[in-house]
Amino acid sequence: DVLITSPDGSRVFLGKRKVHPQPDWWYMGGRAKPGESPQQAAARVMRRELCLQLPATRFEVIGSYSMTWAMREQAPAEHGTADIS
């Protein structure tokens, strides 16, 4: 996931998810593809989610986390999903 802050760091930008497993306010995010660095994945996600063309060097890695869920909205729902942030 990508935490987008205002230039002075006093505000963060969140997006509202509409599907399970977590329909709520979240940071921008998505999966990293095999071989991508966290910074490359963040730049790709920002292009896809916000149409922003930012170089990977603009992103700083703060942490890396893995989450799994037993279900998901897309078929086949029983296959679950996993995210690495």
N, C-alpha and C positions, 0 to 999 in steps of 0.2 A: 504494500500500500504506500501511497505517497501523501505526506503531510505538507500541504501547501499553506504557506504563511504570508501575511502582509509583509511589506518591506521592513517594517520595524519589529516584526515578530509578535505583535500584540493581538492579532486575529488569525483564525484558521478558516480554510475553505472546506466545507463538507458537501457531500451529495446525498440525496435521498434515494436509497435502494427501493425497488418495487417488488422484488421477488425473494423467495426463500433461498437459503436458509436464514438470512438475517435481514428482513425488511425494516430498515431503520436508517438513521443518519450515520454515514461512514466517511472515511477518507476515500479519495480516488484510489482505485486499485485494480488488481488483476493478477494473473499468473505470470511467472517468469517462464520463458521458453528454455528448453535445454541449451546450455552453452551461453546464455545471456548473463551478464553481470547484473546485480541489483540496479545499478544506474542505467544500464541499457533497457532493462524492463520498465523502469520508471519513465524514461523518455518515450518508449513505445506506447505505454498506457496513456500518457498525457496527449499524444497525438490522436489516439483512438477516442478517448473520453472527452477531451476538451478542444481538439483541433489546434493544439499548441505544438509548434516545432521547436523543441528545446534540446540542446546538446546534452548527452549523458553526463558531461562534466559539471552541469548545473546542480546535480543531485548529490546529497551527502547521505551515506548509509548510517543510520542510527542503530538499527537492530534488524534481525531476520527471524521470522517466526513461521511456524507451520500449524495449520488448523485443518481438521477434518470433520465432516458432517455425514451422518448416515443417510440423509435424503437430499434431494435437490428438486427444483421446479421443473427443469427440463427432463424430457424422457431420455433414458429410462430412469425414473425418479428413485428407484430402489438401489441404484448404483452409487449414490452419494457423490461427494465432491471433496476436493482438498485444495487448499490455498497455501502458498508460501509467500509471505510478505516480508 
